[in-house]
Amino acid sequence: MAGSRGLIVAIDGPAGSGKSTTARLLARRLGYLHIDTGAMYRAMTLKVIRAGIDPHDHECVSRLAMETDIRLEPPENGVRVFLDGEDVSDEIRMLEVTARASLVSEIPYVREILVRAQQDMGREGGVVLEGRDIGTVVFPDADVKIYLDADLQTRALRRHREMISTGIEIRLETVEKDLGARDAYDSEREHSPLRKAPDAIITDTSDLTIDQQVDRVEALVKKLIESETDTNQ
């Protein structure tokens, strides 16, 4: 268990389940570092696109990954993502990056490099990590494991609203189709597929607001913190 070092909180789930927003707000409430693993893979994908490399070319992408520096910095207004020293926090949200991120993230050597970086950032505790394999691969011994889920229609609506709010014009039907395809791809891929950890607490967020999601996860984390405090007294 974490003891005085702070907990390692792992939040997994499919796209649109609310895990990124929940992790960010939870980390802020707890005073923890938010490690957005998806943003790290998006940053790597952006570099692949800029280099004009086919993401199916695993050898070339792996070589590129060896000379890539991806860092997360947590200013007060949210985590910023730096690719080789450049702030790419906004650019990694482009549709082109989103469309190719799953292809890049399944490359074994890319995952090896970024998982190692995530473990280095989180091993001292006091962190909230979110992704698709945090509780199964990155930190299988995390103190708290949460799996957020929601039905496809709800997730598509959330993602559609998010994209529209940033000026991206796209049909809801297109978003739902893309999410469904991504669900299948992420669950069936060979390396680090989307899986629920056997000991994860599953929370369906279909009928929850973001505040309700964060409240529910925060209650679980604080209950564990209190139990540890009582044990150590």
N, CA and C of each residue as an Amber inpcrd file, in Angstrom:
protein
   699
   0.8340000  -1.1990000   0.0000000   0.0000000   0.0000000   0.0000000
   0.8670000   1.2460000   0.0000000   0.2530000   2.3980000  -0.1530000
   0.9970000   3.6120000  -0.4270000   1.7100000   4.1790000   0.7890000
   1.1330000   4.0030000   1.9690000   1.7510000   4.6200000   3.1230000
   1.7060000   6.1300000   2.9940000   2.7980000   6.7880000   3.3800000
   2.8320000   8.2470000   3.3750000   3.1600000   8.8320000   2.0130000
   3.4680000   8.0090000   1.0230000   3.9130000   8.5370000  -0.2600000
   2.7670000   9.0050000  -1.1400000   1.5380000   8.7290000  -0.7870000
   0.4240000   9.0640000  -1.6670000   0.0450000   7.8700000  -2.5050000
  -1.1890000   7.8330000  -2.9360000  -1.7020000   6.6740000  -3.6570000
  -1.3990000   6.7440000  -5.1500000  -1.4050000   5.5720000  -5.7570000
  -1.4000000   5.4680000  -7.2210000  -2.8230000   5.0920000  -7.6140000
  -3.4830000   5.9990000  -8.3250000  -4.8700000   5.7900000  -8.7470000
  -4.8940000   5.5300000 -10.2490000  -5.3990000   4.3720000 -10.6500000
  -5.4570000   3.9850000 -12.0610000  -6.8990000   4.0550000 -12.5460000
  -7.1270000   4.8090000 -13.6140000  -8.4630000   4.9220000 -14.1960000
  -8.4010000   4.4830000 -15.6510000  -9.1050000   3.4160000 -15.9660000
  -9.1450000   2.9050000 -17.3320000 -10.5600000   3.0040000 -17.8880000
 -10.6800000   2.8480000 -19.2010000 -11.9820000   2.8590000 -19.8250000
 -11.8850000   3.2260000 -21.2900000 -12.9570000   3.0070000 -22.0330000
 -12.9740000   3.3180000 -23.4640000 -13.0900000   4.8220000 -23.7070000
 -12.8880000   5.2240000 -24.9530000 -13.0010000   6.6270000 -25.3300000
 -14.4080000   7.1350000 -25.0450000 -14.4990000   8.3300000 -24.4630000
 -15.7940000   8.9360000 -24.1950000 -16.4220000   8.5400000 -22.8730000
 -15.7230000   7.7430000 -22.0790000 -16.2780000   7.3100000 -20.7950000
 -16.1190000   8.3710000 -19.7280000 -15.3510000   9.4080000 -20.0360000
 -15.1460000  10.4920000 -19.0810000 -13.9030000  10.3370000 -18.2380000
 -13.0390000   9.3820000 -18.5910000 -11.8860000   9.1070000 -17.7340000
 -10.8710000  10.2440000 -17.7110000 -10.6610000  10.9170000 -18.8480000
  -9.6620000  11.9940000 -18.8830000 -10.0890000  13.1610000 -18.0060000
 -11.3380000  13.6060000 -18.1520000 -11.8320000  14.7190000 -17.3550000
 -11.9020000  14.3350000 -15.8810000 -12.3730000  13.1230000 -15.6070000
 -12.4560000  12.6550000 -14.2280000 -11.0790000  12.6060000 -13.5840000
 -10.1000000  12.0670000 -14.3010000  -8.7390000  11.9730000 -13.7670000
  -8.1530000  13.3550000 -13.4960000  -8.3740000  14.2800000 -14.4130000
  -7.8240000  15.6340000 -14.2600000  -8.4290000  16.3370000 -13.0420000
  -9.7610000  16.2620000 -12.9130000 -10.4210000  16.9370000 -11.7980000
 -10.1320000  16.2510000 -10.4660000 -10.0540000  14.9180000 -10.4850000
  -9.7390000  14.1780000  -9.2680000  -8.3410000  14.5370000  -8.7780000
  -7.3860000  14.5850000  -9.7020000  -6.0130000  14.9320000  -9.3330000
  -5.9590000  16.3300000  -8.7220000  -6.7310000  17.2430000  -9.2830000
  -6.7640000  18.6100000  -8.7570000  -7.3270000  18.6280000  -7.3440000
  -8.3900000  17.8610000  -7.1040000  -8.9990000  17.8290000  -5.7650000
  -8.0510000  17.2300000  -4.7320000  -7.3150000  16.1950000  -5.1390000
  -6.4300000  15.4910000  -4.2050000  -5.0670000  16.1480000  -4.0680000
  -4.7510000  17.0710000  -4.9860000  -3.4130000  17.6480000  -5.0000000
  -2.3890000  16.6830000  -5.5770000  -2.8620000  15.7890000  -6.4540000
  -2.0060000  14.7900000  -7.0850000  -1.6070000  15.2330000  -8.4990000
  -0.6130000  14.5570000  -9.0590000  -0.2130000  14.7790000 -10.4440000
  -1.1070000  13.9520000 -11.3640000  -1.6320000  14.5710000 -12.4170000
  -2.4280000  13.8590000 -13.4110000  -1.5210000  13.4470000 -14.5520000
  -1.4240000  12.1520000 -14.8030000  -0.6130000  11.6370000 -15.9040000
  -1.5580000  11.1620000 -17.0040000  -1.6730000  11.9790000 -18.0430000
  -2.5550000  11.6910000 -19.1760000  -1.7740000  10.8350000 -20.1820000
  -1.9070000   9.5150000 -20.0520000  -1.1170000   8.6230000 -20.9070000
  -1.5650000   8.7140000 -22.3620000  -2.8620000   8.9410000 -22.5810000
  -3.3500000   9.0720000 -23.9500000  -2.7080000  10.2410000 -24.6620000
  -2.4870000  11.3420000 -23.9350000  -1.8460000  12.5150000 -24.5240000
  -0.4160000  12.2000000 -24.9410000   0.2390000  11.3230000 -24.2040000
   1.6180000  10.9440000 -24.5530000   1.6400000  10.1760000 -25.8740000
   0.6830000   9.2680000 -26.0480000   0.6160000   8.5190000 -27.3120000
   0.2010000   9.4300000 -28.4650000  -0.6450000  10.4060000 -28.1850000
  -1.0370000  11.3560000 -29.2230000   0.1670000  12.1960000 -29.6570000
   0.9960000  12.5760000 -28.6870000   2.1810000  13.3640000 -29.0140000
   3.1220000  12.5620000 -29.9150000   3.2730000  11.2810000 -29.6080000
   4.1080000  10.4200000 -30.4530000   3.5000000  10.2990000 -31.8390000
   2.1800000  10.2050000 -31.8990000   1.4840000  10.1190000 -33.1870000
   1.6910000  11.3930000 -33.9950000   1.6340000  12.5280000 -33.3370000
   1.8620000  13.8030000 -34.0240000   3.2480000  13.8340000 -34.6560000
   4.2350000  13.3340000 -33.9330000   5.5940000  13.3290000 -34.4890000
   5.6830000  12.4080000 -35.7040000   4.9800000  11.2730000 -35.6360000
   4.9550000  10.3410000 -36.7730000   4.3440000  11.0240000 -38.0000000
   3.2490000  11.7480000 -37.7870000   2.5860000  12.4500000 -38.8890000
   3.5050000  13.5180000 -39.4720000   4.1280000  14.2900000 -38.6030000
   5.0350000  15.3490000 -39.0640000   6.2000000  14.7850000 -39.8620000
   6.6450000  13.5930000 -39.4730000   7.7860000  12.9790000 -40.1620000
   7.3690000  12.2890000 -41.4540000   6.0530000  12.2230000 -41.7100000
   5.5650000  11.5840000 -42.9210000   5.7440000  10.0820000 -42.9300000
   5.7250000   9.4760000 -41.7530000   5.9360000   8.0300000 -41.6270000
   4.5910000   7.3160000 -41.5640000   4.4780000   6.2200000 -42.2760000
   3.2780000   5.3880000 -42.2240000   3.2260000   4.7120000 -40.8550000
   2.1590000   4.9100000 -40.0710000   2.0940000   4.2950000 -38.7400000
   2.1080000   2.7680000 -38.7730000   1.8700000   2.1820000 -39.9290000
   1.9620000   0.7230000 -40.0490000   3.4190000   0.2570000 -40.1280000
   4.3390000   1.1880000 -40.3750000   5.7570000   0.8650000 -40.4740000
   6.3470000   0.8730000 -39.0650000   6.2090000  -0.2320000 -38.3660000
   6.6180000  -0.2970000 -36.9720000   8.1050000  -0.0360000 -36.7790000
   8.9230000  -0.4710000 -37.6930000  10.3640000  -0.2890000 -37.5530000
  10.7430000   1.1890000 -37.5870000  10.1920000   1.9160000 -38.5310000
  10.4980000   3.3500000 -38.6420000   9.9500000   4.1330000 -37.4570000
   8.7390000   3.8030000 -37.0430000   8.1430000   4.5000000 -35.9030000
   8.9510000   4.2130000 -34.6400000   9.4120000   2.9840000 -34.4740000
  10.2030000   2.6200000 -33.2990000  11.5150000   3.3900000 -33.2680000
  12.1540000   3.5350000 -34.4200000  13.3960000   4.3150000 -34.4810000
  13.1320000   5.7690000 -34.1070000  12.0110000   6.2930000 -34.5860000
  11.6540000   7.6730000 -34.2750000  11.4120000   7.8330000 -32.7750000
  10.7790000   6.8360000 -32.1710000  10.4770000   6.9000000 -30.7430000
  11.7380000   6.9670000 -29.8870000  12.8200000   6.3510000 -30.3730000
  14.0680000   6.3370000 -29.6180000  14.6590000   7.7300000 -29.4620000
  14.3140000   8.6450000 -30.3880000  14.8820000   9.9890000 -30.3410000
  13.8170000  11.0350000 -30.0270000  12.8080000  10.6210000 -29.2680000
  11.6920000  11.5020000 -28.9410000  11.5970000  11.7320000 -27.4420000
  11.3810000  12.9790000 -27.0690000  11.2140000  13.3330000 -25.6600000
   9.7950000  13.8640000 -25.4630000   9.0190000  13.1820000 -24.6280000
   7.6450000  13.5960000 -24.3320000   7.5370000  13.8360000 -22.8360000
   7.1060000  15.0440000 -22.4740000   6.9910000  15.4110000 -21.0680000
   5.6120000  15.9940000 -20.7760000   5.1760000  15.8000000 -19.5520000
   3.9330000  16.4020000 -19.0720000   4.2890000  17.4050000 -17.9840000
   3.7470000  18.6100000 -18.0970000   3.9720000  19.6270000 -17.0710000
   2.6290000  20.0920000 -16.5440000   2.4590000  20.1190000 -15.2230000
   1.1470000  20.4270000 -14.6300000   0.9910000  21.8620000 -14.1290000
   0.8300000  22.8530000 -15.0100000   0.5350000  24.2000000 -14.5240000
  -0.8740000  24.2540000 -13.9500000  -1.2380000  25.3740000 -13.3790000
  -2.5210000  25.4740000 -12.6930000  -3.7200000  25.2840000 -13.6220000
  -3.5600000  25.6120000 -14.9080000  -4.7050000  25.5220000 -15.8320000
  -4.7980000  24.1730000 -16.5290000  -4.0730000  23.1850000 -16.0470000
  -4.1630000  21.8500000 -16.6350000  -2.8380000  21.3770000 -17.1770000
  -2.7150000  20.0610000 -17.3380000  -1.4650000  19.4780000 -17.8100000
  -1.1720000  19.9210000 -19.2420000   0.0580000  20.3110000 -19.4810000
   0.5010000  20.6590000 -20.8270000   1.4300000  19.5550000 -21.3230000
   1.3630000  19.2880000 -22.6200000   2.1280000  18.1980000 -23.2250000
   3.2230000  18.7850000 -24.0990000   4.4610000  18.3630000 -23.8560000
   5.6050000  18.8760000 -24.6050000   6.2470000  17.7590000 -25.4170000
   6.4010000  18.0290000 -26.7050000   7.0420000  17.0950000 -27.6270000
   8.3680000  17.7010000 -28.0570000   9.4600000  17.0860000 -27.6130000
  10.8040000  17.6040000 -27.9140000  10.9050000  19.0900000 -27.5680000
  10.3260000  19.4510000 -26.4220000  10.4190000  20.8150000 -25.9340000
   9.3420000  21.7620000 -26.4340000   8.4910000  21.3270000 -27.3490000
   7.4350000  22.1720000 -27.9180000   6.0890000  21.8210000 -27.2820000
   5.3540000  22.8370000 -26.8820000   4.0190000  22.6270000 -26.3160000
   3.0560000  22.2770000 -27.4480000   2.5730000  21.0270000 -27.4360000
   1.6740000  20.5490000 -28.5030000   0.3150000  20.1590000 -27.9270000
  -0.0270000  20.7210000 -26.7800000  -1.2470000  20.3310000 -26.0640000
  -2.5030000  20.4740000 -26.9100000  -2.5580000  21.4920000 -27.7410000
  -3.7280000  21.6990000 -28.5890000  -3.6320000  20.8980000 -29.8860000
  -2.4500000  20.8370000 -30.4540000  -2.2810000  20.1730000 -31.7480000
  -2.5720000  18.6750000 -31.6840000  -2.3260000  18.0530000 -30.5420000
  -2.5400000  16.6020000 -30.4570000  -4.0210000  16.2410000 -30.4410000
  -4.9130000  17.2230000 -30.3880000  -6.3510000  16.9520000 -30.4060000
  -6.9280000  16.9940000 -31.8180000  -6.0970000  17.2140000 -32.8140000
  -6.5750000  17.2680000 -34.1980000  -7.1370000  15.9150000 -34.6190000
  -8.1010000  15.9470000 -35.5340000  -8.7390000  14.7170000 -36.0170000
  -7.7220000  13.7470000 -36.6090000  -6.7560000  14.2730000 -37.3400000
  -5.7630000  13.4070000 -37.9800000  -4.9730000  12.6280000 -36.9330000
  -4.6470000  13.2840000 -35.8250000  -3.9140000  12.6130000 -34.7480000
  -4.8000000  11.5590000 -34.0970000  -6.0450000  11.9230000 -33.8150000
  -6.9890000  10.9850000 -33.1960000  -7.1620000   9.7280000 -34.0350000
  -7.2450000   9.9130000 -35.3490000  -7.4920000   8.7890000 -36.2500000
  -6.3310000   7.7920000 -36.2710000  -5.1210000   8.2580000 -35.9960000
  -3.9480000   7.3770000 -36.1040000  -3.3610000   6.9560000 -34.7580000
  -3.8650000   7.5330000 -33.6790000  -3.2630000   7.2750000 -32.3730000
  -3.2970000   5.7990000 -31.9830000  -4.3890000   5.1060000 -32.2780000
  -4.4750000   3.6840000 -31.9150000  -3.4250000   2.8570000 -32.6510000
  -3.1620000   3.2210000 -33.9110000  -2.1600000   2.4950000 -34.6900000
  -0.7710000   2.6550000 -34.0840000  -0.4450000   3.8790000 -33.6880000
   0.8790000   4.1400000 -33.1110000   0.9910000   3.5200000 -31.7220000
  -0.0870000   3.6030000 -30.9420000  -0.0200000   3.1260000 -29.5620000
   0.0690000   1.6090000 -29.4450000  -0.2150000   0.8820000 -30.5170000
  -0.1320000  -0.5760000 -30.4330000   1.2680000  -1.0980000 -30.7590000
   2.1620000  -0.2250000 -31.2090000   3.5140000  -0.6530000 -31.5700000
   4.2860000  -1.0090000 -30.2920000   4.7650000  -2.2450000 -30.1700000
   5.3720000  -2.7110000 -28.9160000   6.4700000  -1.8070000 -28.3750000
   7.3920000  -1.3590000 -29.2360000   8.5120000  -0.5630000 -28.7230000
   8.0480000   0.8140000 -28.2560000   7.0630000   1.3810000 -28.9430000
   6.5020000   2.6640000 -28.5130000   5.8870000   2.5100000 -27.1290000
   5.1270000   1.4530000 -26.9530000   4.4990000   1.2100000 -25.6500000
   5.5690000   0.9790000 -24.5850000   6.5960000   0.2490000 -24.9190000
   7.6620000  -0.0180000 -23.9510000   8.2810000   1.2850000 -23.4450000
   8.5810000   2.1800000 -24.3730000   9.2120000   3.4450000 -24.0070000
   8.2770000   4.3020000 -23.1580000   7.0280000   4.4420000 -23.6030000
   6.1130000   5.3280000 -22.9040000   5.6200000   4.7360000 -21.5820000
   5.4360000   3.4210000 -21.5260000   5.0560000   2.7900000 -20.2560000
   6.1630000   2.9980000 -19.2240000   7.4040000   2.8600000 -19.6530000
   8.5290000   3.0760000 -18.7360000   8.5310000   4.5170000 -18.2130000
   8.2440000   5.4630000 -19.1080000   8.1890000   6.8720000 -18.7020000
   7.0540000   7.1110000 -17.7140000   5.9070000   6.4740000 -17.9710000
   4.7570000   6.6230000 -17.0710000   5.0530000   6.0240000 -15.7020000
   5.7210000   4.8970000 -15.6790000   6.0720000   4.2610000 -14.4120000
   7.0690000   5.1070000 -13.6370000   8.0140000   5.7310000 -14.3440000
   8.9820000   6.6050000 -13.6870000   8.2930000   7.8040000 -13.0460000
   7.2960000   8.3650000 -13.7410000   6.5860000   9.5280000 -13.2190000
   5.6930000   9.1720000 -12.0330000   5.1860000   7.9440000 -12.0210000
   4.1860000   7.5880000 -11.0270000   4.6360000   6.7370000  -9.8710000
   5.8470000   6.2360000  -9.9110000   6.2400000   5.2400000  -8.9140000
   6.2890000   5.7910000  -7.4850000   6.4480000   7.1080000  -7.3250000
   6.5030000   7.6760000  -5.9760000   5.1140000   7.9190000  -5.3940000
   4.0750000   7.6730000  -6.1870000   2.7160000   7.8450000  -5.6990000
   2.2480000   9.2890000  -5.8060000   1.0460000   9.5340000  -5.2970000
   0.4670000  10.8670000  -5.4000000   0.1270000  11.2030000  -6.8400000
  -0.3720000  10.1800000  -7.5830000  -0.6550000  10.3720000  -9.0010000
  -2.0010000   9.7530000  -9.3780000  -2.6050000  10.3220000 -10.4090000
  -3.7950000   9.7460000 -11.0270000  -3.4460000   9.5300000 -12.4920000
  -3.4690000   8.2870000 -12.9290000  -3.1680000   7.9480000 -14.3190000
  -4.4310000   7.4420000 -14.9830000  -4.5980000   7.7800000 -16.2580000
  -5.7550000   7.2580000 -16.9890000  -5.3380000   6.7980000 -18.3700000
  -6.0250000   5.7590000 -18.8360000  -5.6990000   5.2030000 -20.1430000
  -6.5230000   3.9590000 -20.4160000  -5.8940000   2.9850000 -21.0550000
  -6.5810000   1.7390000 -21.3970000  -5.9290000   0.5100000 -20.7800000
  -4.7300000   0.6840000 -20.2500000  -4.0340000  -0.4720000 -19.6680000
  -3.2980000  -0.0950000 -18.3810000  -3.7800000   0.9290000 -17.6920000
  -3.0750000   1.3810000 -16.4870000  -3.1310000   0.3190000 -15.3940000
  -4.3290000  -0.1970000 -15.1300000  -4.4880000  -1.1680000 -14.0590000
  -4.0580000  -2.5800000 -14.4130000  -3.8110000  -2.8260000 -15.6990000
  -3.4090000  -4.1720000 -16.1230000  -1.9370000  -4.2600000 -16.5100000
  -1.3470000  -3.1730000 -17.0200000   0.0280000  -3.2170000 -17.5180000
   0.9340000  -2.1950000 -16.8320000   0.5350000  -0.9310000 -16.8390000
   1.4170000   0.1250000 -16.3380000   1.6100000   0.0130000 -14.8340000
   0.5020000  -0.0510000 -14.0950000   0.5650000  -0.2120000 -12.6390000
  -0.4290000  -1.2860000 -12.1930000  -0.0930000  -2.5600000 -12.4230000
  -0.9960000  -3.6440000 -12.0020000  -1.1580000  -3.7170000 -10.4910000
  -0.2510000  -3.0440000  -9.7450000  -0.3540000  -3.0320000  -8.2840000
  -0.8280000  -1.6760000  -7.7720000  -1.5270000  -0.9180000  -8.6200000
  -2.0450000   0.3900000  -8.2010000  -2.9070000   0.2500000  -6.9560000
  -2.8860000   1.2740000  -6.1190000  -3.6460000   1.2300000  -4.8760000
  -5.1550000   1.2570000  -5.1270000  -5.5630000   2.0050000  -6.1480000
  -6.9800000   2.0970000  -6.5090000  -7.1060000   1.9000000  -8.0090000
  -7.9900000   0.9830000  -8.4220000  -8.2210000   0.7540000  -9.8490000
  -9.6990000   0.9980000 -10.1510000  -9.9300000   1.9080000 -11.0800000
 -11.2910000   2.2540000 -11.4760000 -11.4400000   1.9830000 -12.9650000
 -12.5520000   1.3770000 -13.3470000 -12.8550000   1.2030000 -14.7720000
 -14.1490000   1.9430000 -15.0560000 -14.0420000   3.0430000 -15.8040000
 -15.2110000   3.8290000 -16.1710000 -15.7560000   3.3500000 -17.5080000
 -17.0610000   3.2180000 -17.5890000 -17.6780000   2.7640000 -18.8360000
 -18.9710000   3.5420000 -19.0490000 -19.4970000   3.4780000 -20.2700000
 -20.7790000   4.0940000 -20.6070000 -21.2110000   3.4860000 -21.9320000
 -22.5010000   3.5380000 -22.2280000 -22.9670000   2.9670000 -23.4800000
 -22.4440000   3.8080000 -24.6480000 -22.3800000   3.1780000 -25.8210000
 -21.7790000   3.8070000 -27.0010000 -22.4730000   5.1150000 -27.3660000
 -23.7850000   5.1510000 -27.2960000 -24.5280000   6.3520000 -27.6820000
 -24.1720000   7.5350000 -26.7760000 -24.0770000   7.2780000 -25.4800000
 -23.7250000   8.3440000 -24.5380000 -22.3110000   8.8390000 -24.7950000
 -21.3850000   7.9210000 -25.0190000 -19.9960000   8.3090000 -25.2510000
 -19.8560000   9.1070000 -26.5460000 -20.5940000   8.6920000 -27.5660000
 -20.5450000   9.4050000 -28.8440000 -21.0840000  10.8300000 -28.6920000
 -22.1680000  10.9670000 -27.9510000 -22.7590000  12.2940000 -27.7350000
 -21.7760000  13.1970000 -26.9950000 -21.1120000  12.6570000 -25.9910000
 -20.1250000  13.4420000 -25.2440000 -18.9830000  13.8870000 -26.1520000
 -18.4590000  12.9470000 -26.9120000 -17.3360000  13.2710000 -27.8010000
 -17.7650000  14.2750000 -28.8690000 -18.9880000  14.1250000 -29.3800000
 -19.5030000  15.0420000 -30.4010000 -19.6000000  16.4680000 -29.8390000
 -20.1300000  16.5990000 -28.6340000 -20.2340000  17.9160000 -28.0080000
 -18.8620000  18.5350000 -27.8070000 -17.9150000  17.7050000 -27.3950000
 -16.5530000  18.1790000 -27.1750000 -15.9410000  18.7020000 -28.4690000
 -16.1300000  17.9780000 -29.5630000 -15.5630000  18.3720000 -30.8460000
 -16.2330000  19.6270000 -31.3860000 -17.5470000  19.7020000 -31.2550000
 -18.2680000  20.8870000 -31.7120000 -17.8130000  22.1210000 -30.9430000
 -17.5790000  21.9510000 -29.6420000 -17.1710000  23.0860000 -28.8020000
 -15.8020000  23.6260000 -29.1910000 -14.9920000  22.7990000 -29.8380000
 -13.6690000  23.2490000 -30.2750000 -13.6570000  23.6750000 -31.7370000
 -14.8560000  23.7520000 -32.3460000 -14.9480000  24.2430000 -33.7090000
 -14.8680000  23.1810000 -34.7870000 -14.8950000  21.9050000 -34.3970000
 -14.8340000  20.8140000 -35.3660000 -16.2560000  20.4300000 -35.7740000
 -16.5820000  20.6120000 -37.0420000 -17.9170000  20.2700000 -37.5400000
 -17.9310000  18.8080000 -37.9990000 -18.7380000  17.9980000 -37.3360000
 -18.7960000  16.5760000 -37.6590000 -20.1570000  16.0350000 -37.2410000
 -20.6700000  15.0590000 -37.9700000 -21.9800000  14.4860000 -37.6730000
 -21.8800000  13.5320000 -36.4840000 -22.9210000  13.5290000 -35.6520000
 -22.9590000  12.6320000 -34.5080000 -22.8480000  11.1840000 -34.9540000
 -23.5000000  10.8290000 -36.0610000 -23.4550000   9.4540000 -36.5700000
 -22.0230000   9.0400000 -36.9170000 -21.2470000   9.9760000 -37.4250000
 -19.8530000   9.6930000 -37.7780000 -19.0290000   9.4340000 -36.5260000
 -19.2640000  10.2440000 -35.5060000 -18.5400000  10.0740000 -34.2440000
 -18.8590000   8.7170000 -33.6280000 -20.1370000   8.3370000 -33.6410000
 -20.5380000   7.0630000 -33.0550000 -19.9160000   5.8860000 -33.8190000
 -19.9030000   5.9820000 -35.1360000 -19.3060000   4.9240000 -35.9500000
 -17.8150000   4.7950000 -35.6620000 -17.1330000   5.9430000 -35.5720000
 -15.6960000   5.9320000 -35.3090000 -15.3860000   5.3630000 -33.9280000
 -16.1980000   5.7270000 -32.9320000 -15.9750000   5.2060000 -31.5850000
 -16.1870000   3.7030000 -31.5270000 -17.2180000   3.2300000 -32.2110000
 -17.4720000   1.7950000 -32.2410000 -16.3150000   1.0340000 -32.8480000
 -15.7660000   1.5750000 -33.9350000 -14.6170000   0.9370000 -34.5820000
 -13.3980000   0.9610000 -33.6740000 -13.2290000   2.0790000 -32.9620000
 -12.0780000   2.1890000 -32.0560000 -12.2150000   1.2340000 -30.8820000
 -13.4290000   1.0640000 -30.3700000 -13.6590000   0.1030000 -29.2870000
 -13.2020000  -1.2880000 -29.7020000 -13.6200000  -1.6880000 -30.8990000
 -13.2790000  -3.0200000 -31.3910000 -11.7700000  -3.1520000 -31.5730000
 -11.1740000  -2.1260000 -32.1540000  -9.7300000  -2.1690000 -32.4150000
  -8.9380000  -2.2320000 -31.1060000  -9.2860000  -1.3530000 -30.1500000
  -8.5380000  -1.3090000 -28.8940000  -8.7040000  -2.5910000 -28.0860000
  -9.8650000  -3.2210000 -28.1650000 -10.1200000  -4.4380000 -27.3920000
  -9.4770000  -5.6790000 -28.0060000  -9.2810000  -5.6410000 -29.3270000
  -8.8100000  -6.8350000 -30.0240000  -7.3330000  -6.7820000 -30.4080000
  -6.6850000  -5.6240000 -30.2010000  -5.2890000  -5.5230000 -30.6200000
  -4.4090000  -6.4640000 -29.8020000  -3.2950000  -6.8490000 -30.3750000
  -2.4360000  -7.8590000 -29.7560000  -1.7280000  -7.3400000 -28.5110000
  -1.2260000  -6.1040000 -28.5700000  -0.4160000  -5.5680000 -27.4800000
  -1.2250000  -4.6210000 -26.5950000  -1.2350000  -4.9240000 -25.2960000
  -1.9100000  -4.0890000 -24.2950000  -3.3150000  -3.6770000 -24.7070000
  -4.1920000  -4.6390000 -24.9700000  -5.5680000  -4.2860000 -25.3470000
  -6.3290000  -3.6850000 -24.1750000  -7.4510000  -3.0470000 -24.4910000
  -8.3230000  -2.4960000 -23.4530000  -8.9350000  -3.6550000 -22.6690000
  -8.6580000  -3.6950000 -21.3670000  -9.1660000  -4.7610000 -20.5180000
  -9.5280000  -4.1920000 -19.1480000 -10.5030000  -4.8040000 -18.5050000
 -10.8150000  -4.4670000 -17.1230000  -9.9020000  -5.2890000 -16.2240000
  -9.1940000  -4.6470000 -15.3030000  -8.4040000  -5.3800000 -14.3180000
  -9.3670000  -6.1650000 -13.4300000  -9.0110000  -7.4010000 -13.0620000
  -9.9210000  -8.2280000 -12.2560000 -10.3610000  -7.5600000 -10.9590000
  -9.4960000  -6.7230000 -10.3930000  -9.8150000  -6.0850000  -9.1160000
 -10.2370000  -4.6250000  -9.2770000 -10.5690000  -4.2240000 -10.4990000
 -11.0140000  -2.8460000 -10.7250000 -12.4480000  -2.6620000 -10.2740000
 -12.7430000  -1.4610000  -9.7980000 -14.1090000  -1.0960000  -9.4400000
 -14.7610000  -0.5160000 -10.6840000 -15.8040000  -1.1800000 -11.1850000
 -16.4410000  -0.7710000 -12.4370000 -17.5480000   0.2330000 -12.1440000
 -17.4930000   1.3580000 -12.8480000 -18.4960000   2.4110000 -12.6720000
 -19.0800000   2.7840000 -14.0230000 -20.3860000   2.6060000 -14.1720000
 -21.0770000   2.9960000 -15.3920000 -21.4290000   4.4820000 -15.2770000
 -20.9000000   5.2760000 -16.2010000 -21.0850000   6.7260000 -16.1230000
 -22.1870000   7.2360000 -17.0500000 -22.9420000   6.3330000 -17.6570000
 -23.9380000   6.7270000 -18.6630000 -24.9100000   7.7750000 -18.1290000
 -25.3210000   7.6420000 -16.8700000 -26.3130000   8.5570000 -16.2980000
 -25.7140000   9.5030000 -15.2700000 -24.3830000   9.6380000 -15.2820000
 -23.7230000  10.5050000 -14.3140000 -23.1770000  11.7610000 -14.9870000
 -23.2390000  12.8730000 -14.2680000 -22.5480000  14.0700000 -14.7230000
 -21.0690000  13.9140000 -14.3770000 -20.2430000  14.7810000 -14.9340000
 -18.8190000  14.7320000 -14.6200000 -18.5930000  14.9250000 -13.1240000
 -19.3000000  15.8840000 -12.5210000 -19.1390000  16.1180000 -11.0820000
 -19.5010000  14.8790000 -10.2790000 -20.5540000  14.1830000 -10.6920000
 -20.9580000  12.9650000  -9.9930000 -19.9070000  11.8670000 -10.1490000
 -19.3250000  11.7690000 -11.3430000 -18.2560000  10.7900000 -11.5610000
 -17.0860000  11.0560000 -10.6340000 -16.6560000  12.3120000 -10.5990000
 -15.4990000  12.6680000  -9.7760000 -15.8140000  12.4540000  -8.2980000
 -17.0170000  12.8300000  -7.8750000 -17.4160000  12.6250000  -6.4830000
 -17.3280000  11.1590000  -6.0950000 -17.8070000  10.2980000  -6.9880000
 -17.8410000   8.8680000  -6.6910000 -16.4270000   8.2870000  -6.5760000
 -15.5640000   8.6560000  -7.5150000 -14.1940000   8.1390000  -7.4780000
 -13.4300000   8.7340000  -6.2960000 -13.6330000  10.0230000  -6.0330000
 -12.9620000  10.6680000  -4.9090000 -13.3420000  10.0000000  -3.5930000
 -14.6110000   9.6350000  -3.4480000 -15.0600000   8.9700000  -2.2250000
 -14.3280000   7.6430000  -2.0230000 -14.1330000   6.8990000  -3.1060000
 -13.4170000   5.6200000  -3.0110000 -11.9710000   5.8340000  -2.5820000
 -11.3250000   6.8390000  -3.1860000  -9.9230000   7.1100000  -2.8730000
  -9.7830000   7.5820000  -1.4270000 -10.6410000   8.4980000  -1.0050000
 -10.5330000   9.0270000   0.3560000 -10.8370000   7.9620000   1.4020000
 -11.7230000   7.0340000   1.0600000 -12.0160000   5.9390000   1.9870000
 -10.7720000   5.0940000   2.2210000 -10.0140000   4.8600000   1.1290000
  -8.7840000   4.0860000   1.2530000  -7.7310000   4.8660000   2.0430000
  -7.6320000   6.1690000   1.7770000  -6.6780000   6.9950000   2.5180000
  -6.9900000   6.9610000   4.0140000  -8.2750000   7.0780000   4.3590000
  -8.6860000   7.0690000   5.7660000  -8.3940000   5.7210000   6.4240000
  -8.6150000   4.6300000   5.6710000  -8.3660000   3.3040000   6.2320000
  -6.8780000   3.1020000   6.4850000  -6.0310000   3.6480000   5.5900000
  -4.5960000   3.5440000   5.7810000  -4.1510000   4.3600000   6.9740000
  -4.7560000   5.5460000   7.1420000  -4.4120000   6.4020000   8.2610000
  -4.7550000   5.7160000   9.5870000  -5.9330000   5.0950000   9.6280000
  -6.3520000   4.3920000  10.8420000  -5.4190000   3.2230000  11.1400000
  -4.9750000   2.5300000  10.0900000  -4.0890000   1.3740000  10.2750000
  -2.7320000   1.7900000  10.8220000  -2.2560000   2.9540000  10.3550000
  -0.9190000   3.4010000  10.7390000  -0.8940000   4.1130000  12.0840000
  -2.0630000   4.3950000  12.6660000  -2.0810000   5.1020000  13.9520000
  -1.8340000   4.1440000  15.1140000
